[in-house]
Each structure stands twice: as structure tokens, then as C-alpha cells.
Amino acid sequence: MSARSNFDRADFQRVSTLLRAVIVVRMPSIIAGLSLMAVMLTSNLPALAQQYPAVDGRQFPLNQSSPPGTAAQWALNAGRVAPNTFQPIRVSLPEEGKVTFYESWERPVELAAPAQASLIVGRIYRLKISGLQDFPGVDFYPSIELIDRLHPPVGREEDFPVDFEFTTDELEWAAAGRLVTKVIYLEQPDRIPTALLNQSPRITTIEPSRNVLAEADSLGRPMAIVRLGGRTPDPHRPDPGFFGPGGPVRLAKAAPTVKQTRHSADHVIR
């Protein structure tokens, strides 16, 4: 079995006591009236055993139980995005902290939050969230699977990153051993209930039996899948497979690197 299909397999098995989905609206200022949103769930059921009903009369071959990396590979195979295409992303935390992007297990790049970098669409990356005062001594290792890209004005790509916001609730769920799965998508305004746009925060809950990818697709264009669980690497004998296939990380022009470290060495590369 490939590293891509193995990646985060254990995360799917670390499920706890709650299954729910949340929609969070993001409102960038320029992408032709569209907005970025997210569908999120945490699970207490074995994902592979779940059955999902049709959405808008259509059955979807992919869902939150699909092996990590599948949706990204399908996007590449379908020609939705050219290989080796970079998409800027921005990772925000509920407080000051650090975000580490792993090009590979030996090539971490650590930035202060909010952290912006460009990742390759069609890849799945491991991140680390650390240095949070509300979670002393606790590190989180979410994964981001990019399945599509934005199309901003030429030369302004870094002005329109895909936003990944980790909330305190999500981190608490992960710290308790739950698996949080979030689908970021580009919303079509005519498909979003007006009441949702007036909520603060813009969050709604959907039934746990529904397909999160299908829900995102019915409201817009899925952009990325985020998985956040309680799984962490062995600090003494890190498994390279835990960090997944990774890929190149391109830093934003205005984002200085906090530091880069190698797990196999004690020195700091500046």
C-alpha cells in the first residue's frame, strides 16, 4: 500500500463520542462575489462503515471515509488542476502560536501564526501546531489535502490565500482524541441560505449521517480537506510515514521563517 493511502489511516480510527458537521463562512473581498467556507465534522463511528444518502439526487463516490489523498489524486487525474501548481494558504490559530509545514519529515519549516505559505495542489501535507498557551505542552498534527485552487488576478496570488482557521473547539476535540474533518470550499452565493450569512459566527450543524464532501460540493467547489486528530509522532523514533508524502513549500514573500529544524539533528538551520 502506498504512503499516500496509509497517511492518516490511524487518524480515521481515533474517533470518540461526537459526530457533527459545521459550516463556517469566509468572505474574501474580491473573488467575483464568491466566498470561502468550510464543512467540518467530528466522528464517533467507524468511518468505513457509514452509508451516505444522495445529495441533490446524486451519489458521490468520495466522502470523509475515503483514504486520505484520494480526492487530491482524482483531481489531478481529472485535469482539474495542472501538476505542480502552487496554491497559497494561510493558517490561523485562536491565539499566538507556531505552525510548521513539513516538506518531508526531515524538512520542517516553522512560522509564527498566522502562517502563510504556498503548497502544491494534489498533495497532502502534514502540519504541526504548537506553542499555544491554552494547550501547554500539547502539539497538534493536522493534515491538509489540497484538491483545487483559486484563480485570482495574475500577480496577486498571495493576496488571496485559502484560509484554514483552527478554532479552540476544534483543538479541544482533537486533544480529547476526536477526529475533526473539515472541507474548505468556494461558495456559490445563490446556494447559501441568507440566514447563514447573518450568523455570527457563521456556523451551522448538519446531520452526522451526511457526506461532508457532497455537502460542500452542493454549495460550491471543494478546495481542501483538513483532518485534525489526537495522533502524534514518537518524539524519539519518528516514523517518516507519519509525515506523509509532503511536497515543496513556498514561503510568502512577507512571511519570515521562525526556524527550520531536522528531526535527525539538534542544530537549527537559519
C-alpha distance (Angstrom), angle and dihedral (degrees) to the residues before:
residue distance angle dihedral
M1 . . .
S2 3.78 . .
A3 3.81 124.5 .
R4 3.79 87.9 -115.9
S5 3.80 93.7 59.4
N6 3.83 91.6 41.6
F7 3.81 93.1 50.6
D8 3.82 112.0 112.8
R9 3.81 91.8 -6.7
A10 3.81 88.4 134.4
D11 3.80 90.3 50.7
F12 3.80 89.0 62.7
Q13 3.80 89.3 55.5
R14 3.83 94.9 48.9
V15 3.80 96.5 81.9
S16 3.77 126.6 145.2
T17 3.79 139.9 179.6
L18 3.78 110.2 -42.4
L19 3.79 137.5 58.4
R20 3.75 119.3 -173.4
A21 3.77 140.1 133.9
V22 3.78 127.4 -136.9
I23 3.80 130.7 -165.9
V24 3.80 116.0 -148.2
V25 3.80 119.4 -171.1
R26 3.81 121.5 -141.9
M27 3.82 119.1 -169.4
P28 3.84 114.8 -159.0
S29 3.77 113.0 -173.8
I30 3.78 105.3 -123.2
I31 3.81 120.2 20.8
A32 3.81 94.7 116.2
G33 3.77 95.2 -76.4
L34 3.80 94.1 -53.0
S35 3.79 125.3 126.6
L36 3.79 136.1 -152.5
M37 3.77 115.7 -118.2
A38 3.79 138.3 171.7
V39 3.79 135.2 -141.2
M40 3.80 112.3 -155.4
L41 3.79 136.3 -176.4
T42 3.77 140.6 172.7
S43 3.77 119.6 -154.0
N44 3.79 142.1 -146.4
L45 3.82 96.9 173.3
P46 3.81 129.1 79.9
A47 3.79 99.6 -94.6
L48 3.80 96.3 -144.3
A49 3.79 91.1 57.1
Q50 3.79 95.6 57.4
Q51 3.79 123.8 103.6
Y52 3.79 120.1 -152.2
P53 3.82 127.0 -154.0
A54 3.79 124.7 -129.2
V55 3.82 118.5 -85.3
D56 3.82 118.1 -144.1
G57 3.78 87.4 -8.0
R58 3.81 93.1 -57.8
Q59 3.77 132.2 112.1
F60 3.81 116.7 -138.7
P61 3.81 121.2 -146.0
L62 3.82 92.0 -155.0
N63 3.78 128.5 60.2
Q64 3.79 140.8 149.0
S65 3.82 90.0 -71.7
S66 3.82 93.5 58.6
P67 3.83 112.0 112.5
P68 3.82 111.4 -90.9
G69 3.79 110.6 -94.8
T70 3.82 95.0 29.3
A71 3.80 96.4 102.8
A72 3.81 91.6 46.9
Q73 3.81 92.2 50.1
W74 3.79 92.0 47.9
A75 3.81 90.0 51.5
L76 3.80 90.1 54.7
N77 3.79 93.2 44.8
A78 3.80 90.5 51.1
G79 3.80 91.6 52.5
R80 3.79 92.4 -120.0
V81 3.78 89.5 139.3
A82 3.80 132.8 13.5
P83 3.82 117.1 -107.5
N84 3.81 116.6 -93.5
T85 3.80 93.5 19.6
F86 3.81 113.8 155.8
Q87 3.80 121.8 -139.0
P88 3.82 120.1 -170.0
I89 3.80 114.9 -128.6
R90 3.80 132.8 -176.6
V91 3.79 122.7 -150.9
S92 3.81 116.7 -156.0
L93 3.80 128.1 -171.0
P94 3.82 131.1 -161.1
E95 3.83 89.6 -113.5
E96 3.78 141.0 4.9
G97 3.77 112.2 -51.0
K98 3.78 145.9 122.5
V99 3.79 132.6 -88.5
T100 3.79 121.7 -157.0
F101 3.81 122.3 -162.0
Y102 3.80 116.0 -158.2
E103 3.78 116.4 -145.0
S104 3.79 82.0 177.0
W105 3.79 133.8 -26.7
E106 3.81 89.2 -84.9
R107 3.80 96.2 45.2
P108 3.82 111.5 58.8
V109 3.81 119.3 165.5
E110 3.81 113.9 -158.9
L111 3.82 123.2 -158.8
A112 3.77 135.8 173.7
A113 3.80 114.6 -106.5
P114 2.94 131.1 -73.1
A115 3.80 81.8 52.6
Q116 3.79 123.0 -172.9
A117 3.79 126.3 -168.0
S118 3.79 138.5 141.3
L119 3.81 120.5 -109.7
I120 3.79 130.2 -172.6
V121 3.80 116.1 -99.3
G122 3.78 112.0 -123.7
R123 3.82 93.3 37.5
I124 3.78 132.9 99.2
Y125 3.80 117.4 -135.9
R126 3.78 132.9 -166.6
L127 3.81 117.8 -136.8
K128 3.78 133.6 -172.9
I129 3.81 124.8 -143.8
S130 3.80 113.4 -161.5
G131 3.78 145.5 149.5
L132 3.83 96.4 56.0
Q133 3.81 114.0 154.7
D134 3.81 91.8 -152.0
F135 3.82 89.5 55.3
P136 3.81 104.1 40.8
G137 3.78 113.4 -167.0
V138 3.81 92.2 1.8
D139 3.80 122.6 120.1
F140 3.79 123.8 -170.6
Y141 3.80 125.0 -151.8
P142 3.82 110.8 -161.7
S143 3.79 123.2 172.0
I144 3.80 127.2 -137.7
E145 3.80 121.0 -153.5
L146 3.81 111.4 -168.2
I147 3.80 112.5 -153.6
D148 3.82 102.8 166.2
R149 3.79 142.4 9.6
L150 3.80 140.2 -130.6
H151 3.80 122.5 -114.7
P152 3.83 106.9 -141.0
P153 3.81 124.9 165.1
V154 3.79 112.5 -63.4
G155 3.78 111.3 -89.6
R156 3.81 93.5 19.5
E157 3.79 99.4 79.6
E158 3.82 93.5 121.6
D159 3.82 90.2 53.5
F160 3.80 89.7 66.5
P161 3.80 111.0 45.3
V162 3.77 122.9 165.6
D163 3.80 104.6 -104.8
F164 3.79 121.0 -130.6
E165 3.79 110.2 -172.4
F166 3.79 119.0 -175.1
T167 3.80 111.9 -159.6
T168 3.79 129.6 -154.2
D169 3.81 90.2 -111.3
E170 3.79 91.7 54.4
L171 3.79 92.4 49.3
E172 3.79 91.3 47.9
W173 3.80 90.6 51.3
A174 3.79 90.8 50.1
A175 3.80 91.9 46.9
A176 3.81 87.7 54.1
G177 3.81 90.3 55.3
R178 3.78 99.4 -99.6
L179 3.78 123.3 136.8
V180 3.81 114.7 -126.4
T181 3.81 116.7 -161.2
K182 3.79 118.4 -170.9
V183 3.80 128.3 -177.3
I184 3.81 116.0 -157.9
Y185 3.78 114.0 -155.5
L186 3.78 141.2 173.6
E187 3.78 106.1 -113.8
Q188 3.80 127.8 -134.9
P189 3.84 105.3 -141.1
D190 3.80 94.9 -143.1
R191 3.81 90.5 59.8
I192 3.80 98.6 51.9
P193 3.84 120.0 90.9
T194 3.80 110.1 -116.4
A195 3.80 90.7 -132.7
L196 3.78 90.0 62.0
L197 3.78 92.1 57.5
N198 3.80 90.0 55.4
Q199 3.81 95.3 53.0
S200 3.79 121.7 103.9
P201 2.92 110.6 -129.9
R202 3.78 92.6 23.4
I203 3.80 96.7 -130.1
T204 3.79 132.3 134.2
T205 3.79 132.7 173.5
I206 3.81 125.5 -128.6
E207 3.79 131.4 -166.1
P208 3.82 114.6 -76.5
S209 3.81 92.9 -129.6
R210 3.81 93.9 63.7
N211 3.80 126.5 100.7
V212 3.80 107.7 -107.7
L213 3.83 94.2 -158.1
A214 3.79 90.5 49.5
E215 3.80 91.5 49.5
A216 3.80 90.2 52.4
D217 3.80 91.1 47.2
S218 3.80 91.8 51.2
L219 3.82 90.2 56.3
G220 3.79 100.5 39.3
R221 3.80 142.9 -50.7
P222 3.83 118.6 -34.7
M223 3.80 111.1 -127.5
A224 3.79 107.0 175.0
I225 3.79 145.5 -5.5
V226 3.80 120.0 -135.2
R227 3.79 122.5 -164.7
L228 3.79 120.3 -169.9
G229 3.79 121.1 179.1
G230 3.77 141.6 148.1
R231 3.80 96.1 -95.6
T232 3.82 115.7 121.3
P233 3.81 132.8 177.1
D234 3.79 124.5 -105.1
P235 3.84 102.8 -95.2
H236 3.81 92.0 -149.5
R237 3.81 100.9 40.5
P238 3.81 107.4 21.4
D239 3.78 114.8 -164.8
P240 3.83 110.8 -132.9
G241 3.81 88.5 -148.1
F242 3.81 90.0 63.9
F243 3.81 89.7 66.5
G244 3.78 92.4 51.3
P245 3.80 129.1 -147.8
G246 3.81 93.6 -48.9
G247 3.78 118.7 174.2
P248 3.78 142.7 -154.4
V249 3.81 117.8 -33.1
R250 3.80 117.6 -153.7
L251 3.80 114.2 -160.4
A252 3.78 121.0 -136.2
K253 3.78 113.4 -106.9
A254 3.79 92.7 -117.3
A255 3.81 96.4 40.9
P256 3.83 112.9 94.5
T257 3.79 116.4 -155.1
V258 3.80 114.6 -113.2
K259 3.79 91.4 -156.3
Q260 3.78 143.7 -47.7
T261 3.79 120.7 -134.3
R262 3.78 138.6 -177.9
H263 3.79 119.7 -138.2
S264 3.79 89.6 -144.2
A265 3.81 94.1 55.1
D266 3.78 137.7 48.2
H267 3.79 98.4 -143.5
V268 3.79 127.0 94.3
I269 3.79 122.7 -123.2
R270 3.77 112.4 -145.3
